[in-house]
């Protein structure tokens, strides 16, 4: 998917769709099969993503 061109609303909808797909992919993934070190890396990545995602809410209020 490309996020270039189109209206701001369609670009945001495209990004939201990609986020939904990413979360669905993680929910469907065999996370229990990960090694301990891989699991820690995934947990770090998710925590970083959650902190970044929290920064979106105040921008929506503006």
Order of alpha helices (4+ residues) and beta strands (2+ residues): alpha-alpha
